[in-house]
Amino acid sequence: MHTQPELPYRKDALAPYISEKTMDYHYGKHHKGYFDKLNALIVDTPFAQQSLVEIVRSSDGALFNNAAQAWNHILYWDSMSPKTGQMPTGELLNAITRDFGGVDELKSAFTTAALNTFGSGWAWLVINSEKKLAVVSTSNAHNPLEMPGTTPLLACDVWEHAYYLDTQNNRASYLDHFWTVCNWEYVHEQLLKST
């Protein structure tokens, strides 16, 4: 059975940018619900012996949706930090400058991808198969695990449940908040692991 990991910070740690009430619903109900449904679906199947990543890569339908959303949210929680106002440094900053021209340009491309994701989905900063940083958008539960040679570094959930209690239908305001709590230290660690 798959266990939902603990949050890497308290539920109120991202307030006022991401409220404790949002975290109660998003982590405590939505994310937990994906794990509960996933565990119910894999009972007495070959998937019961697979890791979360293996299930995402080898399943479809409801099984894929719940496994992928369980996995996506783990990266999403790690993509944020109570240490607000972080900025990229070192090799990460060099890669951003090389592939986007600068941090502002990366944020603009990422924000545009997130705003233009129709309905529910995700925005990602990834290392693609050409070993360059890229911004990609996916719909619903889909993620970079489905893209050969691609490694995700940063995830932003743009399903309405991620922000509706805080900013109602104002996705742009939510994205401003996301950048304030963006965990660039984590992104840097993921970059170093991928090279």
C-alpha positions as CSV (number, residue, x, y, z in Angstrom):
1,M,0.0,0.0,0.0
2,H,1.2,3.5,-0.7
3,T,1.4,6.0,2.1
4,Q,0.9,9.8,1.6
5,P,4.1,11.5,2.7
6,E,4.0,14.1,5.5
7,L,4.1,17.7,4.3
8,P,7.7,19.1,4.5
9,Y,6.3,22.0,6.6
10,R,3.3,22.8,8.8
11,K,-0.1,23.4,7.1
12,D,0.0,27.1,8.1
13,A,3.6,27.6,7.1
14,L,2.9,29.1,3.6
15,A,0.3,31.6,4.9
16,P,-0.8,34.1,3.9
17,Y,0.2,33.1,0.4
18,I,-1.3,29.6,0.6
19,S,-3.7,29.5,3.5
20,E,-4.0,26.8,6.2
21,K,-7.6,26.3,5.1
22,T,-6.4,25.6,1.5
23,M,-3.8,23.2,2.8
24,D,-6.4,21.4,5.0
25,Y,-8.5,20.7,1.9
26,H,-5.8,20.3,-0.7
27,Y,-3.4,18.1,1.3
28,G,-5.8,16.6,3.8
29,K,-8.7,15.8,1.4
30,H,-7.7,15.9,-2.2
31,H,-4.1,14.5,-2.0
32,K,-5.2,12.0,0.7
33,G,-8.1,11.0,-1.5
34,Y,-5.8,10.1,-4.4
35,F,-3.8,7.8,-2.2
36,D,-7.0,6.2,-0.8
37,K,-8.4,5.5,-4.2
38,L,-5.1,4.3,-5.6
39,N,-4.7,1.8,-2.7
40,A,-8.3,0.5,-3.3
41,L,-7.7,0.1,-7.0
42,I,-4.5,-1.9,-6.7
43,V,-5.7,-4.6,-4.2
44,D,-5.1,-8.1,-5.6
45,T,-3.6,-6.8,-8.9
46,P,0.0,-6.8,-10.2
47,F,0.2,-3.1,-9.5
48,A,0.2,-3.8,-5.8
49,Q,3.9,-4.7,-6.1
50,Q,4.9,-1.6,-8.1
51,S,6.2,1.8,-7.0
52,L,4.2,4.9,-7.5
53,V,6.4,5.9,-10.5
54,E,6.0,2.5,-12.0
55,I,2.2,2.6,-11.7
56,V,2.1,6.1,-13.4
57,R,4.2,4.8,-16.3
58,S,2.3,1.5,-16.8
59,S,-1.3,2.3,-16.1
60,D,-4.3,4.2,-17.6
61,G,-7.8,5.3,-16.6
62,A,-8.7,5.7,-13.0
63,L,-5.6,3.9,-11.8
64,F,-3.3,6.3,-13.8
65,N,-5.3,9.4,-12.7
66,N,-5.0,8.6,-9.0
67,A,-1.4,7.4,-9.1
68,A,-0.3,10.4,-11.1
69,Q,-2.1,12.9,-8.9
70,A,-0.6,11.3,-5.8
71,W,2.9,11.6,-7.4
72,N,2.3,15.1,-8.9
73,H,1.3,16.5,-5.5
74,I,4.4,15.2,-3.7
75,L,6.5,17.3,-6.1
76,Y,4.2,20.2,-5.7
77,W,4.5,20.3,-1.9
78,D,8.3,20.1,-2.3
79,S,8.2,23.0,-4.9
80,M,7.1,25.4,-2.1
81,S,8.8,26.6,1.1
82,P,8.1,28.8,4.1
83,K,11.5,30.5,3.3
84,T,9.8,33.1,1.1
85,G,11.6,35.2,-1.5
86,Q,14.2,32.7,-2.6
87,M,16.1,33.2,-5.8
88,P,17.9,30.8,-8.0
89,T,21.7,30.7,-7.5
90,G,24.8,28.8,-8.8
91,E,24.3,26.1,-11.5
92,L,20.5,26.6,-11.5
93,L,20.9,30.3,-12.2
94,N,23.4,29.6,-14.9
95,A,21.1,27.1,-16.6
96,I,18.1,29.5,-16.4
97,T,20.2,32.3,-17.9
98,R,21.4,29.9,-20.7
99,D,18.0,28.5,-21.6
100,F,15.6,31.4,-20.9
101,G,17.8,34.6,-20.7
102,G,17.2,35.2,-17.0
103,V,14.9,34.5,-14.1
104,D,12.3,37.0,-15.1
105,E,12.0,35.4,-18.5
106,L,11.6,31.9,-17.0
107,K,8.9,33.2,-14.6
108,S,7.1,34.8,-17.5
109,A,7.2,31.6,-19.6
110,F,6.1,29.5,-16.7
111,T,3.3,31.8,-15.6
112,T,2.0,32.0,-19.2
113,A,2.0,28.2,-19.5
114,A,0.1,28.0,-16.2
115,L,-2.4,30.7,-17.1
116,N,-3.0,29.1,-20.5
117,T,-3.6,25.6,-19.2
118,F,-7.3,25.2,-20.0
119,G,-9.3,23.8,-17.2
120,S,-7.4,21.6,-14.7
121,G,-3.7,20.7,-15.1
122,W,-0.1,21.5,-14.2
123,A,2.8,23.7,-15.1
124,W,6.3,22.2,-14.9
125,L,9.9,23.3,-15.2
126,V,11.8,20.3,-16.6
127,I,15.1,19.2,-18.0
128,N,14.2,17.8,-21.4
129,S,15.8,15.1,-23.5
130,E,18.2,17.7,-25.0
131,K,19.4,18.5,-21.4
132,K,18.0,21.9,-21.5
133,L,15.5,23.6,-19.1
134,A,12.0,23.9,-20.5
135,V,8.5,24.8,-19.4
136,V,5.7,22.4,-20.2
137,S,2.0,22.3,-19.4
138,T,0.0,19.1,-18.9
139,S,-3.8,18.6,-18.5
140,N,-5.6,16.9,-15.7
141,A,-3.2,14.3,-14.1
142,H,-0.7,14.1,-16.9
143,N,3.0,14.8,-16.0
144,P,6.6,14.7,-17.3
145,L,7.0,11.0,-16.3
146,E,5.2,10.3,-19.6
147,M,7.8,12.3,-21.6
148,P,10.9,10.1,-22.4
149,G,14.1,11.6,-21.2
150,T,12.4,14.4,-19.2
151,T,13.0,15.1,-15.5
152,P,10.7,17.5,-13.6
153,L,12.3,20.1,-11.3
154,L,9.3,22.3,-10.3
155,A,5.6,21.7,-10.3
156,C,2.7,24.1,-10.0
157,D,-0.9,22.8,-9.6
158,V,-3.4,24.8,-11.5
159,W,-6.5,22.8,-10.6
160,E,-8.9,25.2,-9.0
161,H,-8.8,23.3,-5.7
162,A,-5.2,24.6,-5.3
163,Y,-6.3,28.2,-5.0
164,Y,-10.0,28.8,-5.0
165,L,-10.3,29.3,-1.3
166,D,-7.6,31.9,-1.3
167,T,-8.0,33.8,-4.6
168,Q,-11.3,32.4,-6.0
169,N,-11.0,32.3,-9.8
170,N,-7.9,34.6,-9.9
171,R,-5.3,32.1,-11.1
172,A,-2.8,35.0,-11.8
173,S,-2.9,36.1,-8.2
174,Y,-2.3,32.5,-7.1
175,L,0.7,32.3,-9.4
176,D,2.1,35.5,-7.8
177,H,1.8,33.8,-4.4
178,F,3.4,30.6,-5.8
179,W,6.5,32.5,-6.9
180,T,6.8,34.1,-3.4
181,V,6.9,30.6,-1.8
182,C,8.8,28.9,-4.6
183,N,11.4,26.5,-3.2
184,W,14.4,27.3,-5.5
185,E,16.7,25.4,-3.1
186,Y,14.7,22.2,-3.9
187,V,14.8,23.0,-7.7
188,H,18.6,23.4,-7.5
189,E,18.9,20.0,-5.7
190,Q,16.8,18.3,-8.3
191,L,18.9,19.9,-11.1
192,L,22.2,18.6,-9.5
193,K,20.7,15.1,-9.1
194,S,19.7,15.0,-12.8
195,T,23.1,15.9,-14.2
